[in-house]
């Protein structure tokens, strides 16, 4: 089978993270922002999740079957007894935990429905009318902040015989796509650049 032109093996995990599309601004290859099976988790991301999960007295699991380790181990790492609410259309191995009782009280809840609908219901109970209107109106601002966290800035230095330049404008040095990958010049990938500057330690996970 002929290898697609856009295919490129990741230096970290051997997978191909390119989407097959290019940035409309700089023509650089676009890359996905998800964690694939067999991909690596950055240690600082997992450490923060562990820190917060260990202190939680209620766990909300939205839109996942919790089949991937080590992330699924966070579900039961909080304050005991475990209070778990799962919102997912498919059954999961953790459903029975939702239905556990203590002193006649059901500790959790199992919702077979849409996460967006559930969260709107929850927020309507947590906030008063004015707070709810404000929360809904600021969704765009929150999305901008969320999207900014998914983008890793990359500066590419281009050395010439006279000086060193930073490619930032069309026609002047290499251009960076939204995915942070060089589209011209030396075409160094974002992941290779991380290696050069000392990339963060990563934690392996599996789907077993």
C-alpha positions in Angstrom: 0.0 0.0 0.0 1.4 3.4 -1.0 2.2 5.7 1.9 0.1 8.9 1.8 2.0 12.1 1.1 0.9 13.7 4.4 1.9 10.7 6.5 4.8 11.3 8.9 5.7 9.2 11.9 5.9 10.9 15.3 9.3 10.9 16.9 7.7 10.2 20.2 5.2 7.4 19.6 5.5 6.4 15.9 2.0 7.5 15.1 0.9 10.0 12.4 -0.7 13.1 13.9 -1.2 15.0 10.7 -4.8 15.5 9.7 -4.1 15.6 5.9 -5.2 19.2 5.7 -3.0 22.4 5.6 -3.3 25.8 7.2 -5.1 28.3 5.0 -2.7 31.0 6.1 0.8 29.5 5.8 0.1 26.1 4.1 1.7 24.3 7.0 0.5 20.7 7.9 -2.2 20.7 10.5 -1.9 18.2 13.3 -4.6 16.8 15.7 -4.8 17.8 19.3 -6.1 14.6 20.8 -4.4 11.8 22.7 -4.4 8.7 20.5 -4.1 5.1 21.8 -0.4 4.4 22.4 0.4 8.2 22.5 2.1 9.8 25.5 0.7 11.9 28.3 2.7 14.8 29.5 3.7 14.2 33.1 2.7 17.6 34.4 -0.8 17.2 33.0 -1.3 13.8 34.7 0.2 15.2 37.9 -2.3 18.0 38.1 -5.1 15.6 37.4 -3.9 13.3 40.2 -3.6 16.3 42.6 -7.2 17.4 42.1 -8.8 14.0 41.9 -7.3 12.9 45.2 -9.0 15.9 46.9 -12.4 15.5 45.2 -15.5 14.4 47.1 -17.6 14.0 43.9 -16.4 12.8 40.4 -18.2 13.9 37.2 -17.3 11.6 34.3 -18.6 13.1 31.0 -18.7 11.3 27.6 -16.2 8.6 28.2 -16.2 4.8 29.0 -13.1 5.3 31.1 -11.3 2.4 29.5 -7.9 4.1 29.1 -5.2 3.9 31.8 -3.8 5.6 33.7 -6.5 8.3 33.4 -9.3 5.9 34.5 -7.5 5.3 37.8 -8.3 8.8 38.8 -12.0 7.9 39.1 -11.7 6.2 42.4 -8.7 8.1 43.9 -10.8 10.7 45.7 -12.3 11.1 49.1 -14.1 7.9 50.3 -16.7 6.8 49.9 -16.5 7.4 46.1 -19.3 9.5 44.8 -19.5 9.1 41.0 -21.8 10.6 38.4 -21.3 9.2 34.9 -23.0 10.7 31.8 -22.4 8.5 28.8 -24.6 6.8 26.2 -22.6 3.6 26.5 -22.4 1.3 29.5 -19.1 1.4 31.4 -17.2 -0.8 33.9 -17.8 1.8 36.5 -21.6 2.0 36.4 -22.0 -0.2 39.5 -20.0 2.3 41.5 -22.6 5.0 40.7 -25.3 2.8 42.3 -23.5 2.0 45.6 -25.3 2.8 48.8 -24.2 3.9 52.2 -26.6 4.1 55.1 -29.5 3.7 52.6 -28.3 6.6 50.4 -27.3 6.2 46.8 -23.8 7.7 46.5 -23.8 8.5 42.8 -25.9 8.7 39.6 -25.9 7.1 36.2 -27.1 9.3 33.3 -27.6 7.9 29.8 -27.8 11.2 27.8 -26.0 14.2 26.4 -23.3 15.9 28.4 -24.3 19.4 27.3 -27.9 18.9 28.5 -26.7 17.5 31.9 -24.2 20.4 32.5 -26.9 23.0 31.7 -29.1 21.4 34.3 -26.3 21.3 36.8 -25.4 25.0 36.2 -29.0 26.1 36.5 -29.0 24.6 40.0 -25.6 26.0 41.0 -26.2 29.6 39.8 -29.0 32.1 40.3 -30.7 33.6 37.2 -28.2 36.6 36.8 -25.2 34.4 37.3 -26.5 31.8 34.8 -27.1 34.5 32.1 -23.6 35.8 32.7 -22.1 32.3 32.5 -23.8 31.5 29.2 -22.9 34.9 27.7 -19.2 34.4 28.5 -18.9 31.0 26.8 -17.0 32.5 23.8 -14.4 34.0 26.1 -13.9 30.7 27.9 -13.5 28.9 24.6 -10.8 31.3 23.5 -8.9 30.5 26.7 -9.4 26.8 26.2 -8.2 26.9 22.6 -5.2 29.0 23.6 -4.1 26.2 25.9 -4.3 23.7 23.1 -1.8 25.7 21.0 1.9 25.4 21.7 3.7 28.5 20.4 6.9 27.8 18.4 9.6 30.3 17.4 11.9 29.2 14.6 15.2 31.0 14.2 16.6 31.3 10.7 20.3 32.0 10.6 21.7 33.8 7.5 25.2 35.0 6.6 24.4 38.5 8.0 22.0 38.0 10.9 19.5 35.8 12.7 15.8 36.3 11.9 12.6 35.0 13.3 10.2 33.9 10.5 6.9 35.6 11.4 5.6 37.2 8.2 4.7 35.8 4.8 7.7 35.7 2.6 10.2 36.3 5.4 11.5 33.1 6.8 9.7 29.8 7.5 6.0 30.0 8.3 4.2 28.2 11.2 0.9 26.5 10.8 -1.8 26.5 13.5 -0.4 23.2 14.6 3.0 24.7 15.2 4.8 23.0 12.3 7.3 24.6 10.0 6.0 24.7 6.4 9.2 25.9 4.6 12.9 26.4 5.2 14.3 23.6 7.2 10.8 22.2 7.9 11.6 21.1 11.4 8.6 19.6 13.2 7.3 20.9 16.5 8.2 17.7 18.2 11.8 17.8 17.0 11.9 21.4 18.3 10.8 20.2 21.7 13.6 17.7 21.7 16.1 20.4 20.9 14.9 22.6 23.8 14.4 19.8 26.3 10.9 18.4 26.1 8.8 17.6 29.2 8.8 14.0 30.5 5.9 12.0 29.3 3.9 9.1 30.8 2.9 6.2 28.6 -0.8 5.0 28.7 -2.6 2.1 27.1 -6.1 1.0 26.4 -5.8 -2.3 28.4 
